[in-house]
Amino acid sequence: MKRYDLRHLKDNFYDRMLELLEKDLNPEEVGIFLFEIGDFSSVQKSADIIKEARHELMNSLKFNEVDWTIVVKRRGN
């Protein structure tokens, strides 16, 4: 399990999240991604991106007033 803080990327974290998920995690390994939310659209968009990439969104929760955490399991090779 690895943790990634993507808050510094603001609304531009999606590509980096996928890159880390597919290049830094082994198949079946879990990653925790922390990002900053604005209007909550980033929460749904990140879930959609994870689903489209055929990985498993295991958990999604509000970390504090401005940050969100998602837990994702990498699938496949």
C-alpha positions as CSV (number, residue, x, y, z in Angstrom):
1,M,0.0,0.0,0.0
2,K,1.3,3.4,-1.0
3,R,0.1,6.9,-0.2
4,Y,0.2,9.8,-2.7
5,D,-0.4,13.4,-1.9
6,L,-1.7,15.1,-5.0
7,R,-3.1,18.3,-3.3
8,H,-0.4,20.5,-4.8
9,L,-1.8,19.7,-8.3
10,K,-5.2,21.3,-7.4
11,D,-7.6,20.3,-10.2
12,N,-5.0,18.9,-12.5
13,F,-4.3,15.6,-10.6
14,Y,-6.1,13.1,-12.8
15,D,-3.2,12.3,-15.2
16,R,-0.7,12.0,-12.4
17,M,-3.1,9.8,-10.4
18,L,-3.4,7.4,-13.3
19,E,0.3,7.4,-14.0
20,L,1.1,6.5,-10.4
21,L,-1.6,3.9,-10.3
22,E,-0.3,2.2,-13.4
23,K,3.4,2.7,-13.1
24,D,4.2,2.8,-9.4
25,L,1.8,0.2,-8.0
26,N,2.0,-3.5,-8.7
27,P,-1.1,-5.4,-9.8
28,E,-3.5,-6.0,-6.9
29,E,-1.6,-3.3,-4.8
30,V,-3.6,-0.6,-3.2
31,G,-2.9,3.1,-3.4
32,I,-4.3,6.0,-1.3
33,F,-4.7,9.2,-3.2
34,L,-5.2,12.5,-1.4
35,F,-6.4,15.5,-3.5
36,E,-8.1,18.8,-2.9
37,I,-11.7,19.2,-3.7
38,G,-13.4,22.3,-4.9
39,D,-17.0,21.9,-6.0
40,F,-17.0,18.1,-5.6
41,S,-16.9,17.5,-9.3
42,S,-13.4,16.1,-8.9
43,V,-14.7,13.4,-6.7
44,Q,-17.0,12.0,-9.3
45,K,-14.5,12.6,-12.1
46,S,-11.8,10.7,-10.2
47,A,-14.2,7.8,-9.6
48,D,-15.1,7.7,-13.3
49,I,-11.5,7.7,-14.4
50,I,-10.7,4.8,-12.1
51,K,-13.6,2.8,-13.4
52,E,-12.8,3.6,-17.1
53,A,-9.2,2.4,-16.5
54,R,-10.6,-0.8,-15.1
55,H,-9.2,-0.4,-11.6
56,E,-11.2,-0.9,-8.3
57,L,-12.3,2.1,-6.3
58,M,-12.4,0.7,-2.8
59,N,-13.2,3.7,-0.7
60,S,-13.8,7.5,-1.1
61,L,-14.1,9.8,1.8
62,K,-13.8,13.4,2.9
63,F,-10.5,13.8,4.8
64,N,-11.1,17.3,6.1
65,E,-12.8,20.5,4.9
66,V,-10.9,20.7,1.6
67,D,-9.3,17.4,1.0
68,W,-10.6,14.1,-0.3
69,T,-9.1,10.6,-0.1
70,I,-9.7,7.7,-2.4
71,V,-8.4,4.1,-2.0
72,V,-7.8,2.3,-5.3
73,K,-6.7,-1.2,-6.1
74,R,-4.7,-1.6,-9.2
75,R,-6.1,-4.3,-11.5
76,G,-4.4,-6.2,-14.3
77,N,-0.8,-5.8,-15.6
